[in-house]
Amino acid sequence: MPQVLDPGEARTMDEFIAQLRLLKAWAGNPSITEITRRVHRDWQRAGRPRNEWPARSTVGNCFQLGRRRPNSDLLLAVVRVLVRGEEAAVSLWRQALRTVLGEAEAAARVSAYDRLPAAPAVFLGRARPAAGTAAALRADGPAGVVVLDGPAGVGKTSLALHVARRLHARRPAGAPVLFADLRGHAPNSPAADPAAVLETFLRLLGVAGDRVPHGVDARCVLYRRLLAGTGALVVLDDAADADQIHALLPGDPGCRALVTSRRTLCPPGATRLSVPPLAPAASAELLRRTAGAGRDAADTGALRRIAADLGHLPLALTVIGRHMRDHPGWTLDDYDREPVITLALEDGARSALAASDARLTAGPRRLLRLLALHPLPRTDLAGAAALAGEGERTVRDHLDALTAAHLLTEPEPGWFRLHELVRAYAEERICVDLPGTSIRQALGRVLAHCATAHPAREVPAPRELPVLRRLNSGSTWAEVSRAGTASAARVLAA
């Protein structure tokens, strides 16, 4: 059976049906009537009663996209006919179908409510983003949609809920409020199915279960009709992409929608706002408050140093603040960069970054790891191309993908920088995902680039990754680099 017919690639029911269509073509494209006749023959041999035999139209429906509740028994009977009873092939398709149905079942489990979740325990340093978000939501416009994007752990959800609570308090009495966790970047769960979210929203709006229509389009029409003129507020947290939220937006100028996402997305007519990390003073204060009164945290300078090591991300700051609270034997001096970064990755940051990383294609994922090798704090397109060993046009696409996923920042046009935690994550992954030969060659290329592009600048050694501890014939990095950047590049490239 050709590789294109591998059903294990399918992750949704539509993808499984697409593979089934290819299988039908591979089998000589028999007619639906012929497939139905063969299924009847097999089921008769198996002793199944005639009233269970499928009609021709039912067999034809097996090849239709958009199915939510497929007949697994019949689908596998069709597969058996098309592979002429080859048990190994049927077993392969059976396992793929189980996987797809498991994914579909998980995607259909949604967290959606007619109220807003509890407010964050500590919320500070967000006066300006909160004011900007509220102003954008109040502005007149046909869409009434604001998208808050930013990297994992920057506090998008906390900001959205803070603004949503204040806005809802000013809405007309009885105006609906709807909240859904779309799980666009959940580490161990598929993104929520928009059809399932709409079903829950409709039930929350008073529609009886037997009156909920089938299909996303029909549900969207009813949903928007019920919200029209109500002044509703809809909060959609952690969106995977624009397609996931399209049918969930109210579509009424009197309603408002607030969306959060790790990806850069902006539906037509929406306002996009990026959530920045906290300011240094607010970061230190978040550490102090999370650590609690029992912690001697009067050394503001030390707190700011720790916050800077964490890139001022609220998620990481909260993790370290809790560690301070729970480990009174640690002094602030004990929280230098290495343990701080390790603790932050262990207690949530790694899984959050891995979820964003998993959505990248192969090229951007490889470049993300290679960027951890760059000896300078930031790089331009030429430096990134030297690392990747690819053309600048291709590498520019990779950089755009990483920036859109908020795994890379572009602080000024043409210059790119890894956040501290992202760099630490990339340093971990490069030693696992890329062979040492490729790493040494990439480092040699970027050092040669630095020697040419920055001849008067002292280029520091990259951080000592395990794979770089012995670079060439037992020489350490310090020994190799004594001769200067250009010589180091030649040794590494050898």
N, C-alpha and C positions, 0 to 999 in steps of 0.2 A: 504494500500500500504506500503511495507516495507521501513524502514528508508533509506536504501541504494539508493532508487529511488527518493530521495529528489533533484529535479533539482535546488533548490536554492543554492546548494553548487557550481554550475558551475560558473566560471568567464570568461571562453573563449568558443569559438564556439566548439572547439574540446572536451572540458569537457562536454558541453551540449550534443554533439553527443554520447559521451561515456555513459552518463546517458540514452539517448534514446535507445541505444543498450541494456542496462540492462532492460529497460522497455519492450522491445520486448521479451527478454528471460522470464521476469516475466509473460508476457501475453500468454505464451505457445509457443513462437517462431514461430509464423505464417510465412508462406512464403511471399516473396515480391509480388508474384502474388496474394495471398489472401489479403494482405494489400491493394494492388492496387484496387482489386475488391470492397472491402469495402469502400474505398475512393470514387470510382465512384458511388456506391449506395448512399452514404451520399450526394454527390454533386448533384446527380440527384433529390433527395428529396428536396434539397434546391433550385432547379430550375436553377442551373448553366448550361450554354450551353455545349454541348458535346465537342466543340473545346477547352474548358478550362480544360477538364479532363486530368490528368497527364498520361504519358506513364509509363509502368512498370519500365523502366530504370531510369526515373526521380524519381520515388519513391525510387528505390534502392539507388540513390545518396544521399538521405536524411541520410543514415547511414554511409556515407563515411567521414573520417576525412580530414582535410585540406581545408575545404570549407570556402570561404571568403564572398560570397554574397548569402546566403541561401534564399530560398523561404519560408518566414515566414508562409504564408498562408498554404502551403502544409505541412510544419513541424507540425503545429498545427492540421491539418487534420489527419496526421498519428498518433499523440498523441491521438486524439479523438477516433480513431479506436482501439488503443491498450488498452485504459482505458474503452472501451465500452460505450462511451458517458457520463461518469461521469463528470458533469460540474465543481464540486469543484476541481477535479484533473486537468481538462483542464485549469482552471483559474490559478492554481499553476504553470503549465508549461508555460502558456502565460506570466506570470510575470517574470519568470526566463529567458525566451527568450528575453524579452524587456531589462532586465538587461544586459544580455550577449551582445546583439547587441549594447547597449549603451557603454559598455566597449570597444567593438571592434571598434566602431566609434571613441571613444576618443583616443584609441591606434593608430588609423590610421592617426590622426592629428599630423603631425611631424613638427619640426622646423629644417630645413636643408637648407644649403646655399652653394653657390660656392665662398664664401669669409669668412674671419675670423671676428668674432664679435669685437666690439671696445675694445681697451686695457683698463685695470683697471685704475681708476683715480690715485690711489697711489699704487705703487709696489716697495717694498724695502725689504732688508734683505734676499734675495733669491739668492745671487750670487752662492753659492756652489750647491744648488739643481738644479739651472738653468744650470750650467756648466755640472753637471752630466747627466742631462736629454739630453742636446744637444749632449754630447759625445756618449751616448747610441744610439741616433737616427742616428748619423753619422757612427756608427760602421758597418762594413760589416757583413752581415748575411742574411740567407734565409727569415727571417720573417720581419725585419725592423719595429718591433712593440715595443713600450714602454708603459707600464701601470703605471700611477701614482695613488697610492691609499693613503688613509688617512681618518681621521674622518671628520664628517660634519663641515664645516666652517674653515678648515685648509688652504684653498687657493689653492686647486688643479687646479681649472679652470683658475685662474689668472696665475699660473705658466705655465700651458699648453699653454695658449694663448701667453704669453710672449716668450716662447721658439719657438712656432710655427711661430710667426711673423718673428723672426730672421732667422729661418731655411728657410722659404718660400722666404725671400729676396735673399737667396743664390741659390735657385733652378733655373733650366733653364727657360728662358722666355717662357711663355705660359704653364708651368706645372700646371695641375689642382690642385685646393685646395678645399676641401670639409669639411664642418663642420655640425655636427648633435648633437642636444640635445636629448639624449636618455631617459631622465626623469626616470632613474632607481630608484631614491629615491624622486621623486616629491611628496609633501605632499598630493595634491588633484587630481592627474592625474595618469592614468596607465602608465606603461613603454611603450615607443614607439615600435610599431610593426616593426621588421626588414624588413618585406616585404614592408611596407609603406615607410620606409627610403630608401630602394633600389629603389623603384619607383621614389622617388623624386631625388635621386642621378642620376639615368639614364636620367631623363628629363633634369637635369642641365648639363649633359654631351652631350646633343643634340639629345637624342632618342625621337622620336615623341610618343605621348601618345598611339596611336594604335599599336605601335611596341614594347611596353613594354610587355614582356612575363608574364604569370601568374605563381605564385608560387615562393617561396624564392629561390629554387635551380636554376631554370632557370634564374631568375634575377641575381643571384650571378655570374653565368657563364658569362653572357653578361657584367656585371659590371667589372669583372676582366679582361675580354678580352679588354674592352675599356681603362682600366688603364695601361695595360701592356706596359712597355717601355716609359711611359710618365713622370716618376719622380714625380708622384702625391704625395700630402700630404693630409692625411685624419685625422681629429680630431673628436673623438667620446667622448662626454662629458657625465658624470654621467651614466655609464653603470650599469645595474642591475646585470648581471652575464656574464659568458663566452659564454653561448648560445646566448645571445642577440647580441654579437659583432662578432660571428664567420663568418657570411656571409658578414659582412660589412668591413672586413679587405681586403686590396688590393691584398694580395697574390702574390706580384711581388717583387723581390729583389731590384729593382730600386725605388720602392715607399716606403713611410714612413707613419706610423700610430701612433698617440698619443692618448691614451685612459685614461680617468679618471674614478675612481670608489671609492665608500666608502667601497667596499668589497675587500678582498684580492683575486685577480684572476690573473692568468698568462697563457695565451694561449700558445700552443707549440711554442717554439723558441722565445718567447717574453722576454723582460727585464722588471722586476718589480722593481719599486722604490717607497718607502714610503715617503710621504711629512711630515716633522716634523713641530711642531709649531714654531713660530718665536723665535729668541733669545731675551733675556730681553731688550737689547739696542734697537733692531729693534722694539720690541713691544711698548716701550715708545715713540719712534719716530713716529710710526704709530698713536698712540693716539694724539700726539702733532700736527701732520699735519692734522688729521681729525678734531680736535677741532678748528683749524683755528687761524689766527693771532689775532682775538679779544679775545682769551682766554689767561689768564695769566697761562701758563703751564711751567714755568721755574723750578718748583720743580721736578727734575728728579727722586728723591727718591719716591715721592708720585705717579708719573706716573708708576714707576716700580712696586710699591705695587699694584696698580690697575691692571696692566697687569698680575701680578702673580695670582691675584684672578680670572682672566679670563682664566688662563691656556695658555696665549700667543696665543690664536686663533684669526686670523685676522677678522673673521666675528664678534665675540663678541667685539673685540677692536674697530672696525669701528662703531658698534652700540653705544658704550659708548662715543667714540670721537664725534659722531654726537649729542649725548645728551649734552655733554659739550658745544658744539657750540651753541645749541639751548636754553640752560638754563644758561645764564651768572650769575644768582643769586646763583648757586651752587658753593661752593668752592671745592678744591680738597679733603679737609677733609670730605666733605659730601659723597664722593664716597667710603664708607667703604664696607665691603664684602657683607652684606645683600642687600642693594639697587643695588649694581653693578650686582650681580648675578641675581636678580629679573628683572632688566632692560634688561639684555642680553637675558634672557629666553623669556621675553615678546615680544621683537622685532626681533624674527627670530630663535634664538637658539632652543627654545622649539619645534617648528614645524619641524625643521631639524632633531632633535634627535628623535622625535616621528616617523618620516618617516623611520629612520633606525630601531627603536624599532619594528615597525609594521611588519618588514620582519623576525623577529625572531620566532622560535617555542616556545611552552609554557615553556619548561624547562629553556632555557637561559633567557627568559623574566622574569620569577619569580626570578632567581638568580640575575639578574641585580638589581632588586628592593631590595633584601635582602642584597646585598653588601653595600648599603647605611647605613646599621646598624653597619658595622664593625668599632670598635672604633679606630683601628690603620690605618695609611695612606695606608697600602698595606696588602695583604693577600697571603698566600700560599694555596696549594691545600687542606691541612687539615682544614685550617680555613674556606675556602669556603664550604667544605663538612659539617662542623659543622653548618654553617648558613643554608644550604639547607636541612640538615637532610637526605641526600642521600649518596650513595656509591661514593667513590673517582673516580671510572672509569666513572660513569655517569656524575659527576660534572666536570671532566676533559673535557668531550665532550662539556658541557655547556660553560666552560671557553674558549675553542677553538672557539666556535661559536661566542662568544662575542668579542674575539680578532680579528677574521676574519672580523667582522663587524665594527672594530675600535671603539667599545664602551668600550673597556677595553685594557689597555696596559700591556705588559710584559717587564718591564724595565730590568730585569735580569731573567735568566731561573728559572722558578718555582715560581716567585713572580709577583703578579698582582696588578694593581692600576687603580682606576677610575679617569678620568679627572675631574676637579673641576665642570664643567658645567654638565657633565654626572651624577656626584654624586647628584647635586642639582635636576636634572630631576628625578633621581631615588627616592630621598626623597619625591618629590611631588607625584609620582605614587604609592609608597608603601602604603601610607595612603588611596589611592583610590582603589587599586587593591587587597590588601590582608587584611584579617580580623585581628583585633587586637590580638586575641588569637595566631594566627600563628606568628605574629611579635614578641610578647613577648617570645614565645617558641624559636624562632630562636635566639633572643638576649641572652636568657639564655644559649643556647648551645654554642654560640660563646664566651661568657664571661667565661664559664667553660673551653673551649678550651684554651683561653688566660691565664687563671689561671694556667693551666697545662704546656702549651708550653712556657710561659714567666713568670715564678714565681717571678723573681726578677725585673720585669719591671712594672712600674706604668701604668696601662691601663686607658686612659682617658674615660670619659663618652661619649657615642654617642651624636651627636647633638640632641637637644630636639625637636623631632618630636611631632606633636600634640597627636598622639596615645600613646606616652610614658610619657606624663606629669603626669599621675596618673598610677602608675605601679601596686601597690598591696595595697589594703585596705587603700587607701588615702595617701600612702607614696609617696613622690616625689623621683626623681632619686637621688638627693643629699642625702636624708635620707637613702635610700637603700644602696648607694655606700660607705657610711662612714665605713661600716664594711669590706670593701675590695672587690676585684673582685670576689673571690670565693663565698662569702656570697651573693653578688648581683646576681650572677648566680643562686644560689639556690632559692632565693626569686622569681626571674623572671620565673624560670622553674616550680615553684609550681603551 
